[in-house]
């Protein structure tokens, strides 16, 4: 089984939990995900199955879309409802016009500080490993991120002294929704935490095609991974076929663009992916299919 499987991850499971279950279900050890979801989150989890695991590095930079909800008046150590409460204050009534104005500030390119509970590595250790042991956290520099769209998708409401509203988000790679919620709270002069999160799309993979984990069977539907890459293709002439099979460097003049390219045989079947190597000015083998 070689392809891409789109799973609708349930709440309460880590992305690794999902991978472990799918490995057992499909009897295929070669399964990897292209971007994690927190345990409390649900939605699109893109899994590469079989030989498609070779393509994971090319499937991690996609834009993502989310439906989320923020709870104002409470702060947790993880910045979501799964964490330990650090601070709690009553939330006043907030005009929706003020919320909308704050949301608009986060559009476009910006710098974002990742949450303490994240998988970012510092000195060989993940940040959450420091946080879980109550150790001094290393200083993390803000990282560039982009928000393509951000809008309130539900009314502001009060619930047990807290304030809540839902929002829709379309962002680029490396974006932390929990950090956004933290920063939204700061802009509203309130502690805030993420109360729900559902990923509805990763690149061209949408929730409409995702299969609930509970419904997956041995005949799980797999997508052609090469159709999802969106790369240019080049048909390898017969005289160059042996060079490709042997992983030889290829002249850049043979390619229409100096970017990752899918090389296909005369029948259109993918053979390999080649990238441009600036150091030697040639195309280099990246993935042999």
VOBA-1610 file (N, C-alpha, C; in pm, whole numbers, padded with zeros to 5 digits, always signed):
BEGIN
Unk+00085-00118+00000Unk+00000+00000+00000Unk+00089+00123+00000Unk+00082+00202-00106Unk+00163+00322-00119Unk+00071+00438-00154Unk+00061+00537-00066Unk-00024+00651-00095Unk-00045+00737+00027Unk-00140+00829+00014Unk-00171+00922+00122Unk-00309+00891+00178Unk-00316+00884+00309Unk-00441+00856+00378Unk-00479+00978+00460Unk-00602+01026+00442Unk-00650+01143+00514Unk-00742+01095+00625Unk-00699+01117+00749Unk-00774+01070+00865Unk-00837+01189+00937Unk-00958+01170+00985Unk-01022+01268+01073Unk-00989+01226+01216Unk-00887+01292+01273Unk-00839+01254+01406Unk-00942+01288+01513Unk-00969+01194+01603Unk-01059+01224+01714Unk-00985+01296+01827Unk-01059+01358+01915Unk-00999+01423+02032Unk-00950+01316+02129Unk-00851+01352+02209Unk-00801+01262+02312Unk-00690+01170+02268Unk-00646+01180+02143Unk-00538+01097+02093Unk-00427+01185+02040Unk-00303+01142+02057Unk-00192+01211+01993Unk-00184+01165+01848Unk-00113+01242+01768Unk-00093+01202+01628Unk-00019+01069+01621Unk+00074+01047+01715Unk+00148+00920+01718Unk+00053+00804+01750Unk-00045+00828+01838Unk-00144+00724+01868Unk-00217+00681+01741Unk-00252+00780+01659Unk-00323+00751+01534Unk-00235+00670+01441Unk-00109+00711+01427Unk-00015+00638+01341Unk-00001+00494+01388Unk+00012+00474+01518Unk+00028+00339+01574Unk-00094+00253+01541Unk-00214+00310+01555Unk-00335+00232+01527Unk-00347+00199+01379Unk-00314+00294+01293Unk-00325+00270+01149Unk-00221+00167+01104Unk-00103+00168+01165Unk-00003+00066+01131Unk-00057-00073+01157Unk-00122-00092+01270Unk-00178-00222+01304Unk-00293-00257+01212Unk-00376-00158+01182Unk-00493-00182+01099Unk-00455-00223+00957Unk-00357-00153+00900Unk-00318-00179+00761Unk-00207-00282+00750Unk-00152-00323+00866Unk-00038-00415+00865Unk+00076-00360+00779Unk+00101-00231+00797Unk+00205-00162+00722Unk+00286-00077+00819Unk+00413-00114+00844Unk+00495-00039+00941Unk+00537+00099+00892Unk+00540+00117+00760Unk+00589+00244+00705Unk+00474+00345+00695Unk+00449+00414+00804Unk+00346+00517+00807Unk+00402+00636+00885Unk+00385+00754+00829Unk+00430+00875+00896Unk+00332+00988+00870Unk+00325+01083+00963Unk+00235+01197+00943Unk+00314+01317+00892Unk+00243+01413+00836Unk+00307+01531+00777Unk+00288+01656+00863Unk+00243+01639+00985Unk+00221+01753+01074Unk+00127+01713+01185Unk+00169+01732+01310Unk+00092+01682+01423Unk-00030+01767+01454Unk-00120+01706+01529Unk-00232+01776+01592Unk-00223+01749+01742Unk-00250+01850+01823Unk-00252+01830+01967Unk-00360+01730+02006Unk-00345+01662+02120Unk-00445+01562+02161Unk-00588+01616+02166Unk-00606+01741+02210Unk-00742+01794+02221Unk-00802+01832+02086Unk-00719+01840+01983Unk-00765+01883+01851Unk-00821+01767+01771Unk-00906+01799+01676Unk-00962+01701+01584Unk-00937+01747+01441Unk-00967+01658+01346Unk-00964+01701+01207Unk-00857+01636+01122Unk-00819+01706+01017Unk-00736+01651+00910Unk-00595+01617+00960Unk-00562+01489+00950Unk-00427+01440+00976Unk-00384+01364+00851Unk-00280+01413+00785Unk-00233+01355+00660Unk-00126+01250+00689Unk-00154+01126+00650Unk-00061+01016+00673Unk-00004+00967+00540Unk+00126+00943+00538Unk+00191+00883+00422Unk+00210+00735+00451Unk+00169+00652+00356Unk+00168+00507+00376Unk+00264+00441+00279Unk+00341+00343+00329Unk+00432+00267+00243Unk+00543+00354+00187Unk+00568+00339+00058Unk+00675+00416-00005Unk+00650+00566+00000Unk+00524+00605+00019Unk+00491+00748+00024Unk+00557+00818+00143Unk+00606+00741+00243Unk+00677+00804+00355Unk+00802+00877+00305Unk+00854+00837+00190Unk+00970+00906+00133Unk+00937+01051+00098Unk+00808+01079+00081Unk+00765+01210+00033Unk+00726+01305+00145Unk+00734+01260+00271Unk+00693+01344+00384Unk+00757+01482+00380Unk+00890+01495+00353Unk+00950+01629+00354Unk+00886+01726+00255Unk+00821+01674+00151Unk+00759+01761+00052Unk+00613+01794+00085Unk+00564+01739+00194Unk+00422+01757+00227Unk+00401+01827+00361Unk+00506+01889+00414Unk+00496+01950+00546Unk+00481+02102+00542Unk+00491+02163+00425Unk+00490+02309+00416Unk+00357+02367+00370Unk+00253+02286+00369Unk+00124+02333+00319Unk+00058+02432+00415Unk-00024+02521+00357Unk-00112+02605+00439Unk-00213+02516+00512Unk-00269+02571+00619Unk-00368+02495+00697Unk-00487+02584+00729Unk-00602+02519+00747Unk-00724+02590+00786Unk-00781+02527+00913Unk-00831+02614+01000Unk-00883+02569+01130Unk-01015+02637+01162Unk-01095+02567+01241Unk-01209+02624+01311Unk-01178+02610+01459Unk-01180+02720+01532Unk-01135+02716+01671Unk-01227+02800+01759Unk-01209+02782+01889Unk-01283+02861+01986Unk-01188+02903+02097Unk-01201+03028+02141Unk-01117+03080+02248Unk-01203+03104+02371Unk-01145+03077+02487Unk-01210+03103+02614Unk-01132+03213+02684Unk-01198+03325+02711Unk-01135+03441+02773Unk-01162+03443+02923Unk-01058+03474+03000Unk-01072+03480+03145Unk-00998+03368+03216Unk-00930+03283+03140Unk-00857+03171+03200Unk-00728+03147+03122Unk-00621+03115+03194Unk-00492+03085+03133Unk-00443+02951+03186Unk-00391+02866+03098Unk-00334+02738+03138Unk-00190+02730+03091Unk-00115+02636+03148Unk+00026+02625+03112Unk+00046+02578+02969Unk-00050+02502+02914Unk-00037+02453+02777Unk-00108+02543+02676Unk-00177+02646+02725Unk-00255+02739+02643Unk-00379+02674+02582Unk-00417+02556+02631Unk-00542+02494+02589Unk-00610+02432+02711Unk-00731+02380+02691Unk-00811+02333+02805Unk-00756+02205+02868Unk-00657+02142+02805Unk-00597+02023+02864Unk-00494+02057+02972Unk-00458+02183+02983Unk-00351+02222+03072Unk-00397+02252+03214Unk-00298+02284+03298Unk-00322+02322+03436Unk-00353+02471+03443Unk-00459+02506+03516Unk-00499+02646+03525Unk-00396+02726+03604Unk-00350+02837+03544Unk-00254+02925+03608Unk-00318+03053+03660Unk-00421+03098+03589Unk-00485+03224+03626Unk-00629+03223+03578Unk-00715+03284+03656Unk-00856+03286+03621Unk-00919+03414+03675Unk-00984+03491+03588Unk-01052+03614+03629Unk-01184+03623+03554Unk-01281+03697+03608Unk-01409+03713+03536Unk-01388+03789+03406Unk-01457+03748+03304Unk-01447+03815+03174Unk-01564+03913+03160Unk-01536+04039+03132Unk-01644+04136+03113Unk-01711+04119+02977Unk-01818+04188+02957Unk-01882+04192+02825Unk-01788+04266+02729Unk-01766+04209+02610Unk-01675+04270+02513Unk-01751+04296+02383Unk-01750+04417+02334Unk-01817+04445+02206Unk-01754+04362+02094Unk-01836+04306+02010Unk-01783+04224+01900Unk-01699+04307+01804Unk-01729+04436+01795Unk-01650+04523+01708Unk-01505+04531+01757Unk-01486+04527+01889Unk-01351+04529+01944Unk-01279+04398+01914Unk-01349+04287+01927Unk-01290+04157+01895Unk-01248+04153+01749Unk-01336+04199+01661Unk-01306+04197+01517Unk-01185+04284+01485Unk-01174+04399+01552Unk-01060+04487+01528Unk-00930+04421+01573Unk-00934+04349+01685Unk-00815+04279+01734Unk-00777+04166+01638Unk-00873+04091+01591Unk-00844+03983+01496Unk-00775+04037+01372Unk-00817+04153+01327Unk-00761+04210+01205Unk-00613+04243+01221Unk-00569+04269+01344Unk-00428+04302+01367Unk-00336+04185+01335Unk-00389+04063+01338Unk-00304+03946+01321Unk-00299+03897+01177Unk-00351+03973+01084Unk-00344+03934+00943Unk-00206+03964+00886Unk-00163+03882+00792Unk-00038+03907+00721Unk+00083+03843+00787Unk+00201+03888+00742Unk+00328+03836+00794Unk+00355+03894+00932Unk+00407+03810+01021Unk+00432+03853+01158Unk+00532+03759+01223Unk+00575+03795+01343Unk+00663+03710+01423Unk+00582+03653+01538Unk+00599+03523+01563Unk+00520+03454+01665Unk+00612+03377+01759Unk+00584+03386+01889Unk+00659+03309+01988Unk+00587+03176+02010Unk+00652+03064+01985Unk+00587+02933+02004Unk+00549+02911+02150Unk+00450+02826+02176Unk+00413+02796+02315Unk+00521+02713+02384Unk+00523+02720+02517Unk+00620+02643+02593Unk+00602+02493+02572Unk+00476+02452+02561Unk+00449+02310+02534Unk+00440+02290+02383Unk+00556+02272+02321Unk+00563+02246+02178Unk+00680+02152+02153Unk+00685+02099+02031Unk+00787+01999+01998Unk+00913+02061+01939Unk+00924+02193+01945Unk+01045+02259+01896Unk+01165+02214+01980Unk+01273+02179+01913Unk+01391+02129+01984Unk+01492+02241+02012Unk+01543+02240+02135Unk+01650+02330+02176Unk+01754+02246+02249Unk+01878+02250+02200Unk+01985+02169+02258Unk+01947+02020+02262Unk+01881+01975+02157Unk+01848+01834+02145Unk+01727+01789+02224Unk+01660+01881+02293Unk+01541+01845+02371Unk+01422+01927+02325Unk+01303+01865+02330Unk+01182+01936+02292Unk+01139+02028+02405Unk+01078+02140+02367Unk+01039+02239+02467Unk+00948+02180+02574Unk+00855+02094+02533Unk+00762+02042+02633Unk+00832+01952+02735Unk+00950+01900+02701Unk+01025+01819+02797Unk+01078+01908+02910Unk+01120+02030+02878Unk+01160+02125+02982Unk+01039+02162+03067Unk+00926+02194+02997Unk+00808+02243+03067Unk+00750+02138+03162Unk+00745+02012+03117Unk+00686+01907+03200Unk+00766+01880+03327Unk+00897+01910+03324Unk+00982+01887+03441Unk+01003+02015+03522Unk+00924+02121+03486Unk+00934+02249+03555Unk+01076+02304+03555Unk+01147+02279+03447Unk+01282+02330+03433Unk+01279+02467+03365Unk+01386+02542+03382Unk+01395+02673+03319Unk+01393+02655+03168Unk+01300+02724+03106Unk+01285+02710+02961Unk+01389+02794+02888Unk+01451+02738+02786Unk+01545+02817+02706Unk+01471+02928+02632Unk+01542+03034+02607Unk+01480+03146+02536Unk+01457+03109+02390Unk+01334+03131+02344Unk+01298+03098+02205Unk+01273+03227+02129Unk+01342+03243+02020Unk+01323+03363+01938Unk+01191+03353+01863Unk+01123+03465+01844Unk+01001+03465+01762Unk+01030+03411+01623Unk+00931+03347+01565Unk+00948+03287+01432Unk+00854+03351+01331Unk+00898+03363+01205Unk+00810+03424+01105Unk+00696+03331+01068Unk+00575+03385+01067Unk+00456+03310+01027Unk+00369+03403+00944Unk+00266+03346+00884Unk+00174+03428+00805Unk+00030+03384+00830Unk-00059+03482+00837Unk-00202+03457+00849Unk-00269+03514+00724Unk-00330+03425+00647Unk-00396+03469+00523Unk-00536+03523+00551Unk-00606+03460+00644Unk-00739+03510+00681Unk-00768+03470+00826Unk-00840+03557+00895Unk-00876+03533+01034Unk-01003+03614+01062Unk-01110+03543+01096Unk-01236+03614+01122Unk-01315+03542+01230Unk-01393+03620+01302Unk-01482+03564+01403Unk-01594+03490+01330Unk-01622+03366+01372Unk-01724+03284+01304Unk-01845+03257+01392Unk-01849+03320+01508Unk-01963+03304+01598Unk-01972+03423+01690Unk-02085+03444+01755Unk-02103+03560+01842Unk-02023+03547+01972Unk-01990+03661+02030Unk-01932+03660+02163Unk-02042+03621+02262Unk-02009+03534+02356Unk-02108+03491+02455Unk-02041+03472+02589Unk-02120+03481+02692Unk-02072+03457+02828Unk-02112+03316+02869Unk-02020+03251+02942Unk-02046+03114+02986Unk-01977+03093+03120Unk-02055+03096+03229Unk-01999+03073+03362Unk-01891+03169+03401Unk-01903+03294+03362Unk-01804+03394+03397Unk-01694+03410+03294Unk-01686+03319+03199Unk-01588+03328+03092Unk-01651+03391+02968Unk-01567+03443+02881Unk-01612+03492+02752Unk-01564+03398+02644Unk-01645+03375+02542Unk-01608+03278+02439Unk-01652+03328+02302Unk-01571+03297+02202Unk-01613+03319+02064Unk-01534+03225+01973Unk-01592+03191+01861Unk-01530+03102+01763Unk-01468+03185+01651Unk-01364+03129+01589Unk-01302+03197+01476Unk-01254+03096+01372Unk-01241+03145+01249Unk-01187+03066+01138Unk-01051+03122+01100Unk-00957+03031+01072Unk-00819+03071+01046Unk-00763+02998+00925Unk-00693+03075+00840Unk-00616+03018+00729Unk-00474+03071+00746Unk-00379+02981+00771Unk-00243+03024+00803Unk-00140+02943+00726Unk-00016+02989+00732Unk+00094+02919+00667Unk+00158+02817+00760Unk+00270+02761+00716Unk+00339+02656+00792Unk+00395+02713+00922Unk+00414+02625+01020Unk+00479+02663+01144Unk+00397+02750+01237Unk+00268+02763+01210Unk+00184+02850+01291Unk+00124+02773+01409Unk+00125+02836+01526Unk+00066+02777+01646Unk-00063+02849+01682Unk-00175+02778+01676Unk-00304+02839+01710Unk-00307+02873+01858Unk-00243+02792+01941Unk-00240+02822+02085Unk-00167+02954+02113Unk-00062+02982+02037Unk+00008+03109+02054Unk-00081+03225+02010Unk-00155+03204+01903Unk-00248+03307+01857Unk-00350+03339+01966Unk-00405+03236+02028Unk-00504+03258+02134Unk-00442+03333+02251Unk-00321+03296+02289Unk-00250+03370+02394Unk-00238+03517+02360Unk-00199+03545+02235Unk-00177+03683+02192Unk-00308+03759+02176Unk-00414+03689+02135Unk-00546+03753+02129Unk-00589+03797+02268Unk-00567+03710+02366Unk-00601+03745+02503Unk-00524+03867+02550Unk-00394+03871+02519Unk-00313+03987+02560Unk-00366+04115+02497Unk-00406+04107+02371Unk-00458+04225+02302Unk-00591+04271+02361Unk-00664+04179+02424Unk-00792+04212+02487Unk-00776+04233+02638Unk-00652+04231+02685Unk-00621+04251+02828Unk-00685+04145+02916Unk-00683+04021+02867Unk-00742+03910+02941Unk-00657+03784+02921Unk-00652+03697+03022Unk-00593+03565+02995Unk-00684+03489+02900Unk-00626+03400+02821Unk-00705+03327+02723Unk-00648+03188+02703Unk-00735+03096+02665Unk-00691+02961+02634Unk-00774+02905+02520Unk-00720+02809+02451Unk-00788+02746+02338Unk-00883+02640+02391Unk-01013+02655+02361Unk-01112+02561+02414Unk-01153+02454+02315Unk-01134+02478+02186Unk-01158+02373+02087Unk-01083+02406+01960Unk-01044+02302+01886Unk-00968+02322+01763Unk-00998+02207+01667Unk-01034+02244+01546Unk-01059+02144+01441Unk-00988+02190+01314Unk-00897+02105+01264Unk-00828+02136+01139Unk-00913+02087+01023Unk-00947+02179+00936Unk-01039+02146+00826Unk-00968+02127+00693Unk-00842+02167+00683Unk-00769+02147+00558Unk-00620+02158+00580Unk-00546+02077+00505Unk-00400+02086+00496Unk-00369+02088+00347Unk-00331+02205+00297Unk-00311+02216+00153Unk-00440+02182+00080Unk-00433+02089-00014Unk-00551+02048-00090Unk-00630+01936-00021Unk-00582+01888+00092Unk-00651+01781+00164Unk-00755+01843+00258Unk-00880+01807+00243Unk-00987+01869+00320Unk-01058+01769+00409Unk-01132+01823+00503Unk-01205+01739+00597Unk-01313+01657+00526Unk-01359+01703+00411Unk-01463+01631+00337Unk-01417+01494+00291Unk-01288+01478+00268Unk-01236+01349+00223Unk-01171+01268+00335Unk-01167+01327+00454Unk-01105+01257+00568Unk-01196+01146+00619Unk-01135+01035+00654Unk-01209+00920+00705Unk-01196+00917+00858Unk-01308+00915+00931Unk-01298+00903+01077Unk-01217+00780+01115Unk-01132+00796+01214Unk-01045+00685+01253Unk-01125+00560+01286Unk-01241+00575+01349Unk-01323+00461+01387Unk-01378+00386+01267Unk-01383+00452+01150Unk-01440+00390+01030Unk-01335+00328+00939Unk-01208+00344+00972Unk-01103+00292+00885Unk-01100+00140+00886Unk-01078+00082+00767Unk-01063-00062+00754Unk-00940-00094+00672Unk-00913-00222+00651Unk-00795-00262+00573Unk-00796-00209+00430Unk-00915-00174+00379Unk-00925-00122+00242Unk-00933+00030+00243Unk-00864+00093+00333Unk-00867+00238+00347Unk-00832+00305+00214Unk-00905+00412+00177Unk-00879+00478+00048Unk-00751+00559+00051Unk-00662+00533-00042Unk-00535+00604-00050Unk-00532+00693-00174Unk-00477+00812-00157Unk-00462+00905-00268Unk-00324+00891-00330Unk-00318+00918-00461Unk-00190+00919-00532Unk-00104+01032-00473Unk+00009+00999-00410Unk+00087+01105-00345Unk+00147+01205-00443Unk+00175+01164-00564Unk+00238+01254-00659Unk+00142+01360-00712Unk+00012+01328-00712Unk-00085+01428-00754Unk-00094+01542-00652Unk-00060+01511-00527Unk-00069+01612-00421Unk+00053+01703-00416Unk+00161+01665-00481Unk+00285+01741-00467Unk+00284+01871-00547Unk+00211+01872-00658Unk+00205+01994-00738Unk+00338+02032-00800Unk+00422+01934-00829Unk+00553+01961-00889Unk+00548+01948-01040Unk+00642+02015-01110Unk+00655+01991-01254Unk+00700+01848-01279Unk+00669+01796-01398Unk+00709+01660-01435Unk+00795+01662-01560Unk+00883+01564-01568Unk+00970+01551-01685Unk+00975+01404-01723Unk+00945+01377-01849Unk+00950+01240-01900Unk+01094+01205-01938Unk+01145+01103-01875Unk+01284+01065-01894Unk+01301+00994-02030Unk+01386+01045-02119Unk+01410+00976-02246Unk+01481+00844-02222Unk+01463+00751-02314Unk+01519+00617-02296Unk+01670+00620-02271Unk+01740+00713-02337Unk+01884+00716-02324Unk+01930+00764-02186Unk+01840+00827-02108Unk+01877+00876-01976Unk+01819+00789-01864Unk+01743+00688-01900Unk+01675+00606-01801Unk+01774+00540-01703Unk+01884+00486-01757Unk+01981+00419-01672Unk+02046+00517-01575Unk+02068+00640-01619Unk+02127+00741-01531Unk+02037+00768-01411Unk+01907+00778-01439Unk+01812+00805-01331Unk+01807+00687-01234Unk+01800+00566-01288Unk+01795+00446-01203Unk+01918+00438-01113Unk+02032+00483-01165Unk+02155+00480-01086Unk+02173+00603-00998Unk+02079+00696-01004Unk+02086+00816-00921Unk+02192+00914-00962Unk+02223+00918-01091Unk+02329+01008-01138Unk+02282+01153-01138Unk+02379+01245-01131Unk+02346+01387-01149Unk+02301+01408-01293Unk+02208+01505-01311Unk+02156+01532-01445Unk+02175+01679-01479Unk+02197+01710-01607Unk+02216+01851-01647Unk+02090+01933-01620Unk+02108+02053-01566Unk+01994+02138-01537Unk+01921+02181-01664Unk+01991+02178-01776Unk+01930+02220-01902Unk+01816+02127-01945Unk+01813+02007-01892Unk+01708+01914-01928Unk+01573+01948-01862Unk+01575+02037-01764Unk+01456+02063-01683Unk+01397+02200-01713Unk+01267+02208-01699Unk+01197+02334-01726Unk+01211+02434-01613Unk+01241+02385-01491Unk+01257+02473-01377Unk+01357+02412-01280Unk+01433+02497-01213Unk+01532+02449-01118Unk+01465+02435-00980Unk+01376+02341-00972Unk+01299+02315-00851Unk+01266+02166-00846Unk+01219+02117-00731Unk+01185+01974-00724Unk+01096+01931-00840Unk+01136+01825-00906Unk+01069+01779-01028Unk+01048+01628-01022Unk+00929+01585-01063Unk+00898+01442-01069Unk+00944+01389-01204Unk+01030+01288-01203Unk+01075+01224-01325Unk+00991+01101-01353Unk+00937+01091-01474Unk+00847+00981-01509Unk+00902+00901-01626Unk+00860+00773-01633Unk+00898+00692-01749Unk+00804+00726-01865Unk+00823+00657-01977Unk+00745+00689-02097Unk+00596+00662-02081Unk+00559+00585-01980Unk+00417+00557-01954Unk+00357+00654-01852Unk+00439+00747-01804Unk+00389+00844-01708Unk+00400+00802-01563Unk+00466+00688-01539Unk+00481+00640-01401Unk+00599+00709-01334Unk+00582+00762-01213Unk+00691+00830-01144Unk+00809+00736-01119Unk+00929+00788-01140Unk+01051+00713-01115Unk+01130+00770-00998Unk+01131+00903-00989Unk+01214+00969-00888Unk+01175+01115-00877Unk+01230+01180-00776Unk+01222+01326-00762Unk+01364+01378-00760Unk+01390+01480-00841Unk+01521+01544-00847Unk+01508+01689-00800Unk+01609+01735-00723Unk+01618+01874-00678Unk+01742+01939-00739Unk+01740+02071-00745Unk+01856+02143-00797Unk+01961+02159-00688Unk+02085+02128-00719Unk+02198+02143-00628Unk+02280+02263-00674Unk+02269+02375-00601Unk+02338+02497-00642Unk+02490+02483-00637Unk+02540+02398-00549Unk+02684+02387-00534Unk+02751+02335-00660Unk+02684+02245-00731Unk+02746+02185-00849Unk+02673+02224-00978Unk+02562+02299-00963Unk+02489+02343-01081Unk+02421+02233-01160Unk+02383+02125-01089Unk+02316+02012-01155Unk+02195+01969-01073Unk+02112+01885-01133Unk+01998+01829-01063Unk+02041+01701-00993Unk+02003+01690-00865Unk+02048+01578-00781Unk+01927+01492-00742Unk+01949+01360-00734Unk+01845+01269-00688Unk+01806+01301-00544Unk+01675+01313-00519Unk+01625+01336-00385Unk+01547+01216-00334Unk+01460+01161-00420Unk+01378+01046-00383Unk+01378+00947-00498Unk+01410+00822-00471Unk+01398+00718-00572Unk+01270+00641-00543Unk+01182+00636-00640Unk+01053+00570-00620Unk+01059+00424-00661
//
